[in-house]
């Protein structure tokens, strides 16, 4: 029998991947992809809220958390390939992807390239635009600063941009946890991932092709991928929903988990209804109606 729980390990194409897997194995699967420079533990509030009714899985992207770094050059395409191989190894079919920031880039690219693999998509505090020339330069400067001054200083600088002003008085525990996640990531993995983010391609022109249900969420005070970026995706994805999360910056799921989870659960209800409708239809067919 497949094991469930926290901090599980599985080997996927010679890469050891750390993941959490909780909830009923036969329930609809929600697959969480963390942001940069964090790890799967950022989804703790969501897993606890959903695991009674859903199978919830969160994994560490290569080089983050407790997953192996591997030897390949990082790219969004590589992260998407890792995701699909991870799903295959765990025999996960038709999950709902939920990605924040970098996790959103991965989820969006996966859903566009392999739409048949996914039932739904939740995009939080992310965007469809590629890095501008200025943004690329800033990432390269950040890599140099990490190499020269270390991860601890980078963590302090990052935190100032990740959280809303309100969080610095109300979410001190979460800020401490995020600092630990960043400091626990190697300078090499941070640098490789920053380069991958700088080289990613835009997906805005392909959003109209998405046909699965999509929920877009964004912190009202997100300075990195602001609400205007979320609105752009909403306008291009037909039938998508958009929710702005108050009292939150770039890490909406951590800063306002109550509102984030409420919106997520409301979105997920449509997937609960489909099996019931299918059961009723089959019942009518069998009865001759």
C-alpha positions as CSV (number, residue, x, y, z in Angstrom):
1,X,0.0,0.0,0.0
2,X,1.2,3.5,-0.8
3,X,2.4,5.4,2.3
4,X,1.0,8.8,3.2
5,X,2.2,11.4,5.6
6,X,4.8,14.2,5.9
7,X,8.3,14.4,4.6
8,X,8.1,11.3,2.5
9,X,10.9,10.5,0.0
10,X,10.6,8.9,-3.4
11,X,13.2,8.4,-6.2
12,X,12.1,9.9,-9.5
13,X,14.6,9.3,-12.3
14,X,17.5,9.1,-9.9
15,X,16.4,12.3,-8.1
16,X,15.2,11.9,-4.5
17,X,12.1,14.1,-4.1
18,X,10.7,15.0,-0.7
19,X,6.9,15.5,-0.4
20,X,3.9,15.5,1.8
21,X,0.9,13.3,0.9
22,X,-2.2,13.5,3.1
23,X,-5.9,12.8,2.9
24,X,-7.8,9.9,1.2
25,X,-6.0,8.3,-1.6
26,X,-9.2,7.9,-3.7
27,X,-10.2,11.6,-3.3
28,X,-9.6,14.4,-5.8
29,X,-5.9,15.3,-5.7
30,X,-4.7,18.9,-5.1
31,X,-1.0,19.2,-6.0
32,X,0.7,22.2,-4.5
33,X,3.9,23.8,-6.1
34,X,5.8,26.2,-3.9
35,X,7.2,29.6,-4.7
36,X,10.8,30.7,-4.8
37,X,12.9,30.6,-2.6
38,X,10.7,28.5,-0.4
39,X,9.7,24.8,0.0
40,X,6.7,22.6,0.5
41,X,6.2,23.6,4.1
42,X,4.7,26.9,2.9
43,X,1.5,25.0,2.2
44,X,0.9,23.7,5.7
45,X,-2.2,25.8,6.3
46,X,-3.8,24.6,3.0
47,X,-2.9,20.9,3.7
48,X,-4.5,21.0,7.1
49,X,-7.6,22.7,5.8
50,X,-8.1,20.3,2.9
51,X,-6.9,16.9,3.9
52,X,-10.2,15.7,5.3
53,X,-11.9,15.8,2.0
54,X,-9.1,15.8,-0.6
55,X,-5.8,14.1,-1.3
56,X,-3.3,16.9,-0.9
57,X,0.3,16.7,-2.1
58,X,3.0,19.2,-1.8
59,X,6.6,18.5,-3.0
60,X,10.0,20.2,-2.9
61,X,11.2,21.3,-6.3
62,X,14.7,20.1,-7.0
63,X,17.3,22.0,-5.0
64,X,14.8,23.2,-2.5
65,X,13.7,21.8,0.8
66,X,14.8,18.2,1.1
67,X,14.8,17.3,-2.5
68,X,18.0,16.6,-4.4
69,X,19.5,19.3,-6.5
70,X,20.5,17.1,-9.4
71,X,23.2,18.0,-11.9
72,X,21.2,19.5,-14.8
73,X,20.9,23.2,-15.5
74,X,17.6,24.5,-14.1
75,X,14.8,25.8,-16.3
76,X,11.0,26.0,-16.1
77,X,10.9,23.2,-18.7
78,X,13.0,21.0,-16.5
79,X,10.7,21.8,-13.5
80,X,7.7,20.9,-15.6
81,X,9.3,17.6,-16.6
82,X,10.1,16.9,-13.0
83,X,6.5,17.5,-12.1
84,X,5.2,15.1,-14.7
85,X,7.7,12.4,-13.7
86,X,6.7,12.9,-10.1
87,X,3.1,12.4,-11.0
88,X,3.8,9.3,-13.0
89,X,5.8,7.8,-10.2
90,X,3.0,8.3,-7.7
91,X,0.3,7.4,-10.2
92,X,-1.4,10.7,-9.9
93,X,-4.0,11.3,-12.5
94,X,-5.9,14.6,-13.3
95,X,-4.9,16.6,-10.2
96,X,-5.8,20.2,-9.6
97,X,-2.5,22.2,-9.7
98,X,-2.0,25.0,-7.3
99,X,1.1,27.1,-7.8
100,X,2.3,30.3,-6.2
101,X,4.9,32.6,-7.8
102,X,7.5,30.2,-9.4
103,X,5.1,27.4,-8.7
104,X,2.6,29.3,-10.7
105,X,5.0,29.5,-13.7
106,X,5.5,25.8,-13.5
107,X,1.8,25.0,-13.2
108,X,0.9,27.4,-16.0
109,X,3.4,25.9,-18.4
110,X,2.4,22.4,-17.5
111,X,-1.3,23.1,-18.0
112,X,-0.6,24.8,-21.4
113,X,1.7,22.0,-22.7
114,X,-0.1,19.0,-21.2
115,X,-3.7,20.0,-20.7
116,X,-5.0,16.5,-20.7
117,X,-3.1,15.8,-17.5
118,X,-4.9,18.2,-15.3
119,X,-8.4,18.9,-14.0
120,X,-8.0,22.4,-12.8
121,X,-5.6,25.2,-12.1
122,X,-5.0,27.6,-9.3
123,X,-2.6,30.5,-9.9
124,X,-1.5,32.5,-6.9
125,X,0.7,35.6,-7.0
126,X,2.2,34.9,-10.3
127,X,2.1,36.2,-13.9
128,X,2.3,35.2,-17.5
129,X,4.9,37.8,-18.5
130,X,8.6,36.9,-19.1
131,X,11.3,38.9,-17.3
132,X,12.0,42.3,-18.8
133,X,15.6,43.2,-19.5
134,X,15.7,45.2,-16.2
135,X,14.3,42.3,-14.2
136,X,16.9,39.9,-15.7
137,X,19.7,42.3,-14.7
138,X,18.3,42.4,-11.2
139,X,18.3,38.6,-11.0
140,X,21.9,38.5,-12.2
141,X,22.9,41.1,-9.6
142,X,21.1,39.0,-7.0
143,X,23.1,35.9,-8.0
144,X,26.4,37.9,-7.6
145,X,25.3,39.2,-4.2
146,X,24.4,35.7,-3.0
147,X,27.8,34.4,-4.1
148,X,29.6,37.4,-2.5
149,X,27.6,38.0,0.7
150,X,25.9,34.8,1.4
151,X,22.3,33.5,1.8
152,X,21.5,35.1,5.2
153,X,21.7,38.7,3.8
154,X,19.7,37.6,0.7
155,X,17.0,36.2,3.0
156,X,16.7,39.6,4.8
157,X,16.4,41.5,1.5
158,X,13.8,39.0,0.1
159,X,11.6,39.1,3.1
160,X,11.1,42.8,2.7
161,X,9.5,42.2,-0.7
162,X,7.6,39.0,0.0
163,X,5.3,40.3,2.7
164,X,2.8,43.1,3.1
165,X,3.6,45.9,5.5
166,X,0.9,44.6,7.8
167,X,2.5,41.2,8.0
168,X,5.6,42.5,9.8
169,X,3.4,43.1,12.9
170,X,0.8,40.4,12.5
171,X,2.6,37.5,10.9
172,X,6.0,37.3,12.7
173,X,5.9,33.6,13.0
174,X,5.3,33.2,9.2
175,X,8.1,35.6,8.5
176,X,10.5,33.6,10.7
177,X,9.5,30.4,8.9
178,X,10.1,31.9,5.5
179,X,13.5,33.2,6.6
180,X,14.4,29.6,7.7
181,X,13.2,28.2,4.4
182,X,15.5,30.6,2.5
183,X,18.5,30.2,4.7
184,X,18.1,26.4,4.4
185,X,18.5,26.6,0.6
186,X,22.0,26.4,-0.8
187,X,23.6,29.4,-2.6
188,X,24.0,27.2,-5.7
189,X,20.3,26.2,-5.8
190,X,19.2,29.8,-5.3
191,X,21.5,30.9,-8.1
192,X,20.5,28.2,-10.5
193,X,16.8,28.9,-9.9
194,X,17.2,32.6,-10.3
195,X,18.8,32.0,-13.7
196,X,16.0,29.7,-14.7
197,X,13.4,32.3,-13.7
198,X,15.2,35.0,-15.7
199,X,15.2,32.8,-18.8
200,X,11.6,31.7,-18.7
201,X,9.4,32.4,-21.7
202,X,6.1,34.4,-21.4
203,X,2.9,32.5,-21.7
204,X,0.4,35.3,-22.1
205,X,-0.3,34.6,-25.8
206,X,-1.3,31.0,-25.0
207,X,-3.7,31.6,-22.1
208,X,-6.7,31.6,-24.4
209,X,-6.1,28.0,-25.1
210,X,-6.7,26.9,-21.5
211,X,-10.0,25.2,-21.1
212,X,-9.9,23.7,-17.6
213,X,-11.3,25.7,-14.7
214,X,-8.9,28.4,-13.4
215,X,-8.8,30.4,-10.2
216,X,-6.4,33.3,-9.9
217,X,-5.6,34.8,-6.5
218,X,-3.3,37.6,-5.6
219,X,-2.4,39.5,-2.5
220,X,-3.7,43.1,-2.5
221,X,-0.2,44.4,-1.6
222,X,1.8,42.0,-3.8
223,X,4.8,44.1,-5.0
224,X,6.4,41.3,-7.0
225,X,3.4,40.2,-9.1
226,X,0.8,42.8,-8.4
227,X,-3.0,42.6,-8.9
228,X,-2.6,44.1,-12.4
229,X,-0.6,41.1,-13.4
230,X,-3.4,38.8,-12.1
231,X,-6.0,40.8,-13.9
232,X,-4.1,40.4,-17.2
233,X,-4.2,36.6,-16.9
234,X,-7.9,36.7,-15.9
235,X,-8.8,38.7,-19.0
236,X,-7.0,36.2,-21.2
237,X,-8.2,33.0,-19.6
238,X,-11.9,32.5,-20.6
239,X,-14.1,31.7,-17.7
240,X,-11.4,32.2,-15.1
241,X,-12.2,33.5,-11.6
242,X,-10.1,36.2,-9.9
243,X,-9.9,36.9,-6.2
244,X,-7.8,39.7,-4.5
245,X,-6.7,38.6,-1.0
246,X,-6.8,41.5,1.5
247,X,-4.1,41.9,4.2
248,X,-1.6,40.0,2.0
249,X,1.5,40.6,-0.1
250,X,3.3,38.1,-2.4
251,X,2.6,35.1,0.0
252,X,-1.2,35.3,0.2
253,X,-1.6,31.7,1.4
254,X,0.6,32.4,4.4
255,X,-0.4,36.0,5.2
256,X,-4.2,35.5,5.0
257,X,-4.8,31.7,5.1
258,X,-8.4,32.0,6.2
259,X,-9.4,34.0,3.1
260,X,-7.1,32.1,0.8
261,X,-8.5,28.7,2.0
262,X,-12.1,30.0,1.7
263,X,-11.6,31.0,-1.9
264,X,-9.8,27.8,-2.7
265,X,-12.5,25.6,-1.2
266,X,-15.2,27.5,-3.0
267,X,-13.4,26.9,-6.3
268,X,-12.9,23.2,-5.5
269,X,-16.7,22.6,-5.0
270,X,-17.2,22.3,-8.7
271,X,-15.0,19.3,-8.8
272,X,-17.0,17.7,-6.0
273,X,-20.2,18.0,-7.9
274,X,-19.0,16.3,-11.1
275,X,-18.7,12.8,-9.7
276,X,-22.2,13.1,-8.3
277,X,-23.6,14.3,-11.6
278,X,-21.9,11.4,-13.4
279,X,-23.2,8.9,-10.8
280,X,-26.8,10.2,-11.3
281,X,-26.4,10.1,-15.1
282,X,-25.2,6.5,-15.0
283,X,-28.0,5.5,-12.7
284,X,-30.6,7.0,-15.1
285,X,-29.0,5.2,-18.0
286,X,-29.1,1.8,-16.2
287,X,-32.8,2.3,-15.2
288,X,-33.7,2.9,-18.8
289,X,-34.4,6.7,-18.7
